[in-house]
Amino acid sequence: MKFVSYRIKDDVVHYKIFINIENHEELLIEVRYKTLNGIHETLQKTITNLPEFPAKKYFGNTNPAFL
């Protein structure tokens, strides 16, 4: 999984993520923070050395320097 870019629509950030799948398929998906955090929480159940997921920021979260 690799972060590609983001877009802001109606003050909501949508992250574009590139995913390689085992059978050599590739996907480009667009998801919100909550979805990415949910994926991370699921992966933590089976992968023990994952880095911490960035905390949610409520103010200034659409600032390009932050994103």
PDB file with SEQRES, HELIX, SHEET and CRYST1 records, atoms N, CA, C and O in Angstrom:
SEQRES   1 A   67  MET LYS PHE VAL SER TYR ARG ILE LYS ASP ASP VAL VAL          
SEQRES   2 A   67  HIS TYR LYS ILE PHE ILE ASN ILE GLU ASN HIS GLU GLU          
SEQRES   3 A   67  LEU LEU ILE GLU VAL ARG TYR LYS THR LEU ASN GLY ILE          
SEQRES   4 A   67  HIS GLU THR LEU GLN LYS THR ILE THR ASN LEU PRO GLU          
SEQRES   5 A   67  PHE PRO ALA LYS LYS TYR PHE GLY ASN THR ASN PRO ALA          
SEQRES   6 A   67  PHE LEU                                                      
HELIX    1 AA1 TYR A   33  GLN A   44  1                                  12    
SHEET    1 AA1 3 LYS A   2  LYS A   9  0                                        
SHEET    2 AA1 3 VAL A  12  ASN A  20 -1                                        
SHEET    3 AA1 3 GLU A  26  VAL A  31 -1                                        
CRYST1    1.000    1.000    1.000  90.00  90.00  90.00 P 1           1          
ATOM      1  N   MET A   1       0.849  -1.157   0.000  1.00  0.00           N  
ATOM      2  CA  MET A   1       0.000   0.000   0.000  1.00  0.00           C  
ATOM      3  C   MET A   1       0.901   1.227   0.000  1.00  0.00           C  
ATOM      4  O   MET A   1       1.895   1.276   0.724  1.00  0.00           O  
ATOM      5  N   LYS A   2       0.549   2.219  -0.816  1.00  0.00           N  
ATOM      6  CA  LYS A   2       1.375   3.413  -0.924  1.00  0.00           C  
ATOM      7  C   LYS A   2       0.484   4.643  -1.093  1.00  0.00           C  
ATOM      8  O   LYS A   2      -0.422   4.659  -1.926  1.00  0.00           O  
ATOM      9  N   PHE A   3       0.755   5.654  -0.302  1.00  0.00           N  
ATOM     10  CA  PHE A   3       0.044   6.918  -0.420  1.00  0.00           C  
ATOM     11  C   PHE A   3       0.475   7.588  -1.715  1.00  0.00           C  
ATOM     12  O   PHE A   3       1.670   7.695  -1.992  1.00  0.00           O  
ATOM     13  N   VAL A   4      -0.505   8.047  -2.525  1.00  0.00           N  
ATOM     14  CA  VAL A   4      -0.196   8.672  -3.803  1.00  0.00           C  
ATOM     15  C   VAL A   4      -0.433  10.172  -3.739  1.00  0.00           C  
ATOM     16  O   VAL A   4       0.447  10.961  -4.085  1.00  0.00           O  
ATOM     17  N   SER A   5      -1.610  10.563  -3.299  1.00  0.00           N  
ATOM     18  CA  SER A   5      -1.949  11.980  -3.221  1.00  0.00           C  
ATOM     19  C   SER A   5      -3.220  12.130  -2.395  1.00  0.00           C  
ATOM     20  O   SER A   5      -3.668  11.181  -1.751  1.00  0.00           O  
ATOM     21  N   TYR A   6      -3.780  13.297  -2.418  1.00  0.00           N  
ATOM     22  CA  TYR A   6      -5.029  13.539  -1.714  1.00  0.00           C  
ATOM     23  C   TYR A   6      -5.817  14.603  -2.466  1.00  0.00           C  
ATOM     24  O   TYR A   6      -5.284  15.305  -3.325  1.00  0.00           O  
ATOM     25  N   ARG A   7      -7.093  14.707  -2.125  1.00  0.00           N  
ATOM     26  CA  ARG A   7      -7.909  15.808  -2.626  1.00  0.00           C  
ATOM     27  C   ARG A   7      -8.849  16.212  -1.508  1.00  0.00           C  
ATOM     28  O   ARG A   7      -9.210  15.405  -0.652  1.00  0.00           O  
ATOM     29  N   ILE A   8      -9.234  17.463  -1.534  1.00  0.00           N  
ATOM     30  CA  ILE A   8     -10.138  17.988  -0.524  1.00  0.00           C  
ATOM     31  C   ILE A   8     -11.452  18.330  -1.207  1.00  0.00           C  
ATOM     32  O   ILE A   8     -11.483  19.088  -2.176  1.00  0.00           O  
ATOM     33  N   LYS A   9     -12.535  17.763  -0.693  1.00  0.00           N  
ATOM     34  CA  LYS A   9     -13.864  18.011  -1.236  1.00  0.00           C  
ATOM     35  C   LYS A   9     -14.780  18.356  -0.067  1.00  0.00           C  
ATOM     36  O   LYS A   9     -14.932  17.566   0.865  1.00  0.00           O  
ATOM     37  N   ASP A  10     -15.379  19.518  -0.119  1.00  0.00           N  
ATOM     38  CA  ASP A  10     -16.280  19.970   0.955  1.00  0.00           C  
ATOM     39  C   ASP A  10     -15.592  19.910   2.319  1.00  0.00           C  
ATOM     40  O   ASP A  10     -16.184  19.447   3.294  1.00  0.00           O  
ATOM     41  N   ASP A  11     -14.352  20.373   2.387  1.00  0.00           N  
ATOM     42  CA  ASP A  11     -13.558  20.395   3.618  1.00  0.00           C  
ATOM     43  C   ASP A  11     -13.285  19.011   4.200  1.00  0.00           C  
ATOM     44  O   ASP A  11     -13.000  18.889   5.391  1.00  0.00           O  
ATOM     45  N   VAL A  12     -13.367  17.980   3.383  1.00  0.00           N  
ATOM     46  CA  VAL A  12     -13.058  16.610   3.808  1.00  0.00           C  
ATOM     47  C   VAL A  12     -11.897  16.107   2.957  1.00  0.00           C  
ATOM     48  O   VAL A  12     -11.915  16.231   1.732  1.00  0.00           O  
ATOM     49  N   VAL A  13     -10.892  15.542   3.613  1.00  0.00           N  
ATOM     50  CA  VAL A  13      -9.715  15.031   2.910  1.00  0.00           C  
ATOM     51  C   VAL A  13      -9.971  13.596   2.464  1.00  0.00           C  
ATOM     52  O   VAL A  13     -10.401  12.752   3.249  1.00  0.00           O  
ATOM     53  N   HIS A  14      -9.698  13.339   1.192  1.00  0.00           N  
ATOM     54  CA  HIS A  14      -9.791  11.997   0.614  1.00  0.00           C  
ATOM     55  C   HIS A  14      -8.377  11.620   0.154  1.00  0.00           C  
ATOM     56  O   HIS A  14      -7.787  12.299  -0.686  1.00  0.00           O  
ATOM     57  N   TYR A  15      -7.848  10.536   0.712  1.00  0.00           N  
ATOM     58  CA  TYR A  15      -6.495  10.087   0.397  1.00  0.00           C  
ATOM     59  C   TYR A  15      -6.540   9.078  -0.745  1.00  0.00           C  
ATOM     60  O   TYR A  15      -7.373   8.171  -0.757  1.00  0.00           O  
ATOM     61  N   LYS A  16      -5.632   9.249  -1.706  1.00  0.00           N  
ATOM     62  CA  LYS A  16      -5.520   8.294  -2.810  1.00  0.00           C  
ATOM     63  C   LYS A  16      -4.397   7.321  -2.462  1.00  0.00           C  
ATOM     64  O   LYS A  16      -3.259   7.714  -2.206  1.00  0.00           O  
ATOM     65  N   ILE A  17      -4.757   6.037  -2.463  1.00  0.00           N  
ATOM     66  CA  ILE A  17      -3.843   4.975  -2.048  1.00  0.00           C  
ATOM     67  C   ILE A  17      -3.693   3.961  -3.186  1.00  0.00           C  
ATOM     68  O   ILE A  17      -4.680   3.530  -3.782  1.00  0.00           O  
ATOM     69  N   PHE A  18      -2.461   3.594  -3.472  1.00  0.00           N  
ATOM     70  CA  PHE A  18      -2.162   2.589  -4.492  1.00  0.00           C  
ATOM     71  C   PHE A  18      -1.905   1.267  -3.788  1.00  0.00           C  
ATOM     72  O   PHE A  18      -1.119   1.204  -2.843  1.00  0.00           O  
ATOM     73  N   ILE A  19      -2.573   0.201  -4.253  1.00  0.00           N  
ATOM     74  CA  ILE A  19      -2.455  -1.110  -3.614  1.00  0.00           C  
ATOM     75  C   ILE A  19      -2.039  -2.151  -4.652  1.00  0.00           C  
ATOM     76  O   ILE A  19      -2.632  -2.239  -5.727  1.00  0.00           O  
ATOM     77  N   ASN A  20      -1.011  -2.940  -4.317  1.00  0.00           N  
ATOM     78  CA  ASN A  20      -0.621  -4.114  -5.111  1.00  0.00           C  
ATOM     79  C   ASN A  20      -1.220  -5.337  -4.451  1.00  0.00           C  
ATOM     80  O   ASN A  20      -1.080  -5.522  -3.242  1.00  0.00           O  
ATOM     81  N   ILE A  21      -1.891  -6.178  -5.233  1.00  0.00           N  
ATOM     82  CA  ILE A  21      -2.514  -7.382  -4.712  1.00  0.00           C  
ATOM     83  C   ILE A  21      -1.680  -8.587  -5.161  1.00  0.00           C  
ATOM     84  O   ILE A  21      -0.968  -8.516  -6.163  1.00  0.00           O  
ATOM     85  N   GLU A  22      -1.772  -9.677  -4.423  1.00  0.00           N  
ATOM     86  CA  GLU A  22      -0.947 -10.868  -4.680  1.00  0.00           C  
ATOM     87  C   GLU A  22      -0.927 -11.323  -6.135  1.00  0.00           C  
ATOM     88  O   GLU A  22       0.133 -11.679  -6.650  1.00  0.00           O  
ATOM     89  N   ASN A  23      -2.057 -11.317  -6.797  1.00  0.00           N  
ATOM     90  CA  ASN A  23      -2.119 -11.831  -8.173  1.00  0.00           C  
ATOM     91  C   ASN A  23      -1.744 -10.753  -9.193  1.00  0.00           C  
ATOM     92  O   ASN A  23      -2.187 -10.797 -10.341  1.00  0.00           O  
ATOM     93  N   HIS A  24      -0.934  -9.797  -8.773  1.00  0.00           N  
ATOM     94  CA  HIS A  24      -0.389  -8.733  -9.615  1.00  0.00           C  
ATOM     95  C   HIS A  24      -1.438  -7.717 -10.080  1.00  0.00           C  
ATOM     96  O   HIS A  24      -1.186  -6.932 -10.994  1.00  0.00           O  
ATOM     97  N   GLU A  25      -2.586  -7.737  -9.459  1.00  0.00           N  
ATOM     98  CA  GLU A  25      -3.562  -6.696  -9.751  1.00  0.00           C  
ATOM     99  C   GLU A  25      -3.164  -5.442  -8.995  1.00  0.00           C  
ATOM    100  O   GLU A  25      -2.531  -5.506  -7.942  1.00  0.00           O  
ATOM    101  N   GLU A  26      -3.543  -4.310  -9.547  1.00  0.00           N  
ATOM    102  CA  GLU A  26      -3.247  -3.039  -8.903  1.00  0.00           C  
ATOM    103  C   GLU A  26      -4.526  -2.238  -8.780  1.00  0.00           C  
ATOM    104  O   GLU A  26      -5.355  -2.224  -9.690  1.00  0.00           O  
ATOM    105  N   LEU A  27      -4.680  -1.571  -7.647  1.00  0.00           N  
ATOM    106  CA  LEU A  27      -5.857  -0.748  -7.406  1.00  0.00           C  
ATOM    107  C   LEU A  27      -5.424   0.646  -6.980  1.00  0.00           C  
ATOM    108  O   LEU A  27      -4.421   0.811  -6.286  1.00  0.00           O  
ATOM    109  N   LEU A  28      -6.178   1.631  -7.395  1.00  0.00           N  
ATOM    110  CA  LEU A  28      -6.020   2.984  -6.893  1.00  0.00           C  
ATOM    111  C   LEU A  28      -7.347   3.333  -6.240  1.00  0.00           C  
ATOM    112  O   LEU A  28      -8.370   3.453  -6.915  1.00  0.00           O  
ATOM    113  N   ILE A  29      -7.323   3.495  -4.920  1.00  0.00           N  
ATOM    114  CA  ILE A  29      -8.556   3.767  -4.198  1.00  0.00           C  
ATOM    115  C   ILE A  29      -8.478   5.139  -3.540  1.00  0.00           C  
ATOM    116  O   ILE A  29      -7.394   5.690  -3.351  1.00  0.00           O  
ATOM    117  N   GLU A  30      -9.625   5.671  -3.201  1.00  0.00           N  
ATOM    118  CA  GLU A  30      -9.707   6.951  -2.527  1.00  0.00           C  
ATOM    119  C   GLU A  30     -10.495   6.739  -1.243  1.00  0.00           C  
ATOM    120  O   GLU A  30     -11.656   6.331  -1.279  1.00  0.00           O  
ATOM    121  N   VAL A  31      -9.867   7.015  -0.115  1.00  0.00           N  
ATOM    122  CA  VAL A  31     -10.486   6.748   1.180  1.00  0.00           C  
ATOM    123  C   VAL A  31     -10.276   7.913   2.135  1.00  0.00           C  
ATOM    124  O   VAL A  31      -9.413   8.766   1.925  1.00  0.00           O  
ATOM    125  N   ARG A  32     -11.080   7.928   3.182  1.00  0.00           N  
ATOM    126  CA  ARG A  32     -10.959   8.939   4.221  1.00  0.00           C  
ATOM    127  C   ARG A  32     -10.103   8.405   5.365  1.00  0.00           C  
ATOM    128  O   ARG A  32      -9.800   7.214   5.423  1.00  0.00           O  
ATOM    129  N   TYR A  33      -9.723   9.287   6.259  1.00  0.00           N  
ATOM    130  CA  TYR A  33      -8.876   8.939   7.401  1.00  0.00           C  
ATOM    131  C   TYR A  33      -9.459   7.772   8.189  1.00  0.00           C  
ATOM    132  O   TYR A  33      -8.742   6.835   8.543  1.00  0.00           O  
ATOM    133  N   LYS A  34     -10.753   7.830   8.462  1.00  0.00           N  
ATOM    134  CA  LYS A  34     -11.396   6.799   9.284  1.00  0.00           C  
ATOM    135  C   LYS A  34     -11.210   5.407   8.676  1.00  0.00           C  
ATOM    136  O   LYS A  34     -10.970   4.441   9.401  1.00  0.00           O  
ATOM    137  N   THR A  35     -11.318   5.302   7.365  1.00  0.00           N  
ATOM    138  CA  THR A  35     -11.137   4.012   6.691  1.00  0.00           C  
ATOM    139  C   THR A  35      -9.695   3.534   6.818  1.00  0.00           C  
ATOM    140  O   THR A  35      -9.452   2.363   7.108  1.00  0.00           O  
ATOM    141  N   LEU A  36      -8.736   4.437   6.601  1.00  0.00           N  
ATOM    142  CA  LEU A  36      -7.327   4.059   6.743  1.00  0.00           C  
ATOM    143  C   LEU A  36      -7.006   3.620   8.162  1.00  0.00           C  
ATOM    144  O   LEU A  36      -6.271   2.654   8.370  1.00  0.00           O  
ATOM    145  N   ASN A  37      -7.554   4.325   9.130  1.00  0.00           N  
ATOM    146  CA  ASN A  37      -7.340   3.961  10.524  1.00  0.00           C  
ATOM    147  C   ASN A  37      -7.935   2.581  10.815  1.00  0.00           C  
ATOM    148  O   ASN A  37      -7.334   1.793  11.545  1.00  0.00           O  
ATOM    149  N   GLY A  38      -9.095   2.286  10.260  1.00  0.00           N  
ATOM    150  CA  GLY A  38      -9.714   0.974  10.429  1.00  0.00           C  
ATOM    151  C   GLY A  38      -8.876  -0.137   9.820  1.00  0.00           C  
ATOM    152  O   GLY A  38      -8.758  -1.216  10.400  1.00  0.00           O  
ATOM    153  N   ILE A  39      -8.295   0.119   8.657  1.00  0.00           N  
ATOM    154  CA  ILE A  39      -7.407  -0.866   8.023  1.00  0.00           C  
ATOM    155  C   ILE A  39      -6.201  -1.116   8.921  1.00  0.00           C  
ATOM    156  O   ILE A  39      -5.787  -2.257   9.123  1.00  0.00           O  
ATOM    157  N   HIS A  40      -5.649  -0.041   9.450  1.00  0.00           N  
ATOM    158  CA  HIS A  40      -4.488  -0.156  10.335  1.00  0.00           C  
ATOM    159  C   HIS A  40      -4.823  -0.981  11.574  1.00  0.00           C  
ATOM    160  O   HIS A  40      -4.045  -1.850  11.970  1.00  0.00           O  
ATOM    161  N   GLU A  41      -5.971  -0.716  12.185  1.00  0.00           N  
ATOM    162  CA  GLU A  41      -6.380  -1.473  13.377  1.00  0.00           C  
ATOM    163  C   GLU A  41      -6.554  -2.952  13.068  1.00  0.00           C  
ATOM    164  O   GLU A  41      -6.209  -3.800  13.890  1.00  0.00           O  
ATOM    165  N   THR A  42      -7.084  -3.268  11.898  1.00  0.00           N  
ATOM    166  CA  THR A  42      -7.243  -4.666  11.486  1.00  0.00           C  
ATOM    167  C   THR A  42      -5.890  -5.328  11.278  1.00  0.00           C  
ATOM    168  O   THR A  42      -5.680  -6.463  11.704  1.00  0.00           O  
ATOM    169  N   LEU A  43      -4.973  -4.624  10.627  1.00  0.00           N  
ATOM    170  CA  LEU A  43      -3.644  -5.178  10.384  1.00  0.00           C  
ATOM    171  C   LEU A  43      -2.874  -5.405  11.682  1.00  0.00           C  
ATOM    172  O   LEU A  43      -2.088  -6.348  11.776  1.00  0.00           O  
ATOM    173  N   GLN A  44      -3.090  -4.553  12.681  1.00  0.00           N  
ATOM    174  CA  GLN A  44      -2.397  -4.700  13.958  1.00  0.00           C  
ATOM    175  C   GLN A  44      -2.717  -6.024  14.650  1.00  0.00           C  
ATOM    176  O   GLN A  44      -1.942  -6.494  15.483  1.00  0.00           O  
ATOM    177  N   LYS A  45      -3.834  -6.613  14.315  1.00  0.00           N  
ATOM    178  CA  LYS A  45      -4.214  -7.887  14.936  1.00  0.00           C  
ATOM    179  C   LYS A  45      -3.315  -9.037  14.483  1.00  0.00           C  
ATOM    180  O   LYS A  45      -3.178 -10.037  15.188  1.00  0.00           O  
ATOM    181  N   THR A  46      -2.702  -8.892  13.299  1.00  0.00           N  
ATOM    182  CA  THR A  46      -1.855  -9.971  12.785  1.00  0.00           C  
ATOM    183  C   THR A  46      -0.406  -9.552  12.563  1.00  0.00           C  
ATOM    184  O   THR A  46       0.476 -10.407  12.474  1.00  0.00           O  
ATOM    185  N   ILE A  47      -0.150  -8.265  12.475  1.00  0.00           N  
ATOM    186  CA  ILE A  47       1.213  -7.778  12.256  1.00  0.00           C  
ATOM    187  C   ILE A  47       1.616  -6.975  13.490  1.00  0.00           C  
ATOM    188  O   ILE A  47       1.027  -5.933  13.779  1.00  0.00           O  
ATOM    189  N   THR A  48       2.609  -7.456  14.205  1.00  0.00           N  
ATOM    190  CA  THR A  48       2.925  -6.863  15.505  1.00  0.00           C  
ATOM    191  C   THR A  48       3.847  -5.649  15.444  1.00  0.00           C  
ATOM    192  O   THR A  48       3.878  -4.869  16.395  1.00  0.00           O  
ATOM    193  N   ASN A  49       4.590  -5.465  14.371  1.00  0.00           N  
ATOM    194  CA  ASN A  49       5.571  -4.380  14.336  1.00  0.00           C  
ATOM    195  C   ASN A  49       5.150  -3.211  13.434  1.00  0.00           C  
ATOM    196  O   ASN A  49       6.004  -2.537  12.857  1.00  0.00           O  
ATOM    197  N   LEU A  50       3.875  -2.975  13.315  1.00  0.00           N  
ATOM    198  CA  LEU A  50       3.412  -1.832  12.525  1.00  0.00           C  
ATOM    199  C   LEU A  50       3.731  -0.530  13.254  1.00  0.00           C  
ATOM    200  O   LEU A  50       3.636  -0.467  14.479  1.00  0.00           O  
ATOM    201  N   PRO A  51       4.106   0.507  12.509  1.00  0.00           N  
ATOM    202  CA  PRO A  51       4.307   1.797  13.171  1.00  0.00           C  
ATOM    203  C   PRO A  51       2.970   2.365  13.644  1.00  0.00           C  
ATOM    204  O   PRO A  51       1.908   1.948  13.181  1.00  0.00           O  
ATOM    205  N   GLU A  52       3.035   3.305  14.556  1.00  0.00           N  
ATOM    206  CA  GLU A  52       1.815   3.951  15.048  1.00  0.00           C  
ATOM    207  C   GLU A  52       1.125   4.697  13.911  1.00  0.00           C  
ATOM    208  O   GLU A  52       1.777   5.259  13.031  1.00  0.00           O  
ATOM    209  N   PHE A  53      -0.190   4.691  13.946  1.00  0.00           N  
ATOM    210  CA  PHE A  53      -0.968   5.435  12.954  1.00  0.00           C  
ATOM    211  C   PHE A  53      -1.044   6.895  13.410  1.00  0.00           C  
ATOM    212  O   PHE A  53      -1.247   7.152  14.596  1.00  0.00           O  
ATOM    213  N   PRO A  54      -0.886   7.850  12.496  1.00  0.00           N  
ATOM    214  CA  PRO A  54      -0.932   9.265  12.893  1.00  0.00           C  
ATOM    215  C   PRO A  54      -2.263   9.619  13.561  1.00  0.00           C  
ATOM    216  O   PRO A  54      -3.326   9.171  13.131  1.00  0.00           O  
ATOM    217  N   ALA A  55      -2.186  10.412  14.595  1.00  0.00           N  
ATOM    218  CA  ALA A  55      -3.386  10.839  15.305  1.00  0.00           C  
ATOM    219  C   ALA A  55      -4.230  11.763  14.434  1.00  0.00           C  
ATOM    220  O   ALA A  55      -3.713  12.481  13.578  1.00  0.00           O  
ATOM    221  N   LYS A  56      -5.515  11.730  14.666  1.00  0.00           N  
ATOM    222  CA  LYS A  56      -6.424  12.594  13.931  1.00  0.00           C  
ATOM    223  C   LYS A  56      -6.239  14.033  14.405  1.00  0.00           C  
ATOM    224  O   LYS A  56      -6.065  14.293  15.596  1.00  0.00           O  
ATOM    225  N   LYS A  57      -6.279  14.947  13.462  1.00  0.00           N  
ATOM    226  CA  LYS A  57      -6.148  16.365  13.764  1.00  0.00           C  
ATOM    227  C   LYS A  57      -7.470  17.033  13.419  1.00  0.00           C  
ATOM    228  O   LYS A  57      -7.952  16.910  12.293  1.00  0.00           O  
ATOM    229  N   TYR A  58      -8.052  17.729  14.364  1.00  0.00           N  
ATOM    230  CA  TYR A  58      -9.374  18.320  14.161  1.00  0.00           C  
ATOM    231  C   TYR A  58      -9.320  19.718  13.572  1.00  0.00           C  
ATOM    232  O   TYR A  58     -10.255  20.124  12.881  1.00  0.00           O  
ATOM    233  N   PHE A  59      -8.256  20.464  13.823  1.00  0.00           N  
ATOM    234  CA  PHE A  59      -8.124  21.816  13.290  1.00  0.00           C  
ATOM    235  C   PHE A  59      -6.868  21.891  12.433  1.00  0.00           C  
ATOM    236  O   PHE A  59      -5.804  21.425  12.840  1.00  0.00           O  
ATOM    237  N   GLY A  60      -6.990  22.472  11.259  1.00  0.00           N  
ATOM    238  CA  GLY A  60      -5.846  22.574  10.363  1.00  0.00           C  
ATOM    239  C   GLY A  60      -5.555  21.304   9.598  1.00  0.00           C  
ATOM    240  O   GLY A  60      -4.478  21.165   9.017  1.00  0.00           O  
ATOM    241  N   ASN A  61      -6.495  20.375   9.586  1.00  0.00           N  
ATOM    242  CA  ASN A  61      -6.246  19.083   8.939  1.00  0.00           C  
ATOM    243  C   ASN A  61      -6.295  19.138   7.416  1.00  0.00           C  
ATOM    244  O   ASN A  61      -5.968  18.147   6.763  1.00  0.00           O  
ATOM    245  N   THR A  62      -6.692  20.262   6.832  1.00  0.00           N  
ATOM    246  CA  THR A  62      -6.673  20.393   5.370  1.00  0.00           C  
ATOM    247  C   THR A  62      -5.513  21.267   4.910  1.00  0.00           C  
ATOM    248  O   THR A  62      -5.412  21.589   3.726  1.00  0.00           O  
ATOM    249  N   ASN A  63      -4.646  21.651   5.827  1.00  0.00           N  
ATOM    250  CA  ASN A  63      -3.471  22.445   5.496  1.00  0.00           C  
ATOM    251  C   ASN A  63      -2.503  21.566   4.707  1.00  0.00           C  
ATOM    252  O   ASN A  63      -2.114  20.503   5.191  1.00  0.00           O  
ATOM    253  N   PRO A  64      -2.105  21.985   3.501  1.00  0.00           N  
ATOM    254  CA  PRO A  64      -1.189  21.159   2.686  1.00  0.00           C  
ATOM    255  C   PRO A  64       0.106  20.797   3.403  1.00  0.00           C  
ATOM    256  O   PRO A  64       0.644  19.713   3.175  1.00  0.00           O  
ATOM    257  N   ALA A  65       0.622  21.677   4.266  1.00  0.00           N  
ATOM    258  CA  ALA A  65       1.845  21.359   5.006  1.00  0.00           C  
ATOM    259  C   ALA A  65       1.621  20.186   5.960  1.00  0.00           C  
ATOM    260  O   ALA A  65       2.531  19.389   6.190  1.00  0.00           O  
ATOM    261  N   PHE A  66       0.424  20.081   6.511  1.00  0.00           N  
ATOM    262  CA  PHE A  66       0.101  18.962   7.404  1.00  0.00           C  
ATOM    263  C   PHE A  66      -0.114  17.680   6.618  1.00  0.00           C  
ATOM    264  O   PHE A  66       0.362  16.616   7.013  1.00  0.00           O  
ATOM    265  N   LEU A  67      -0.833  17.780   5.505  1.00  0.00           N  
ATOM    266  CA  LEU A  67      -1.147  16.592   4.721  1.00  0.00           C  
ATOM    267  C   LEU A  67       0.095  16.027   4.071  1.00  0.00           C  
ATOM    268  O   LEU A  67       0.020  15.019   3.368  1.00  0.00           O  
TER     269      LEU A  67                                                      
END                                                                             
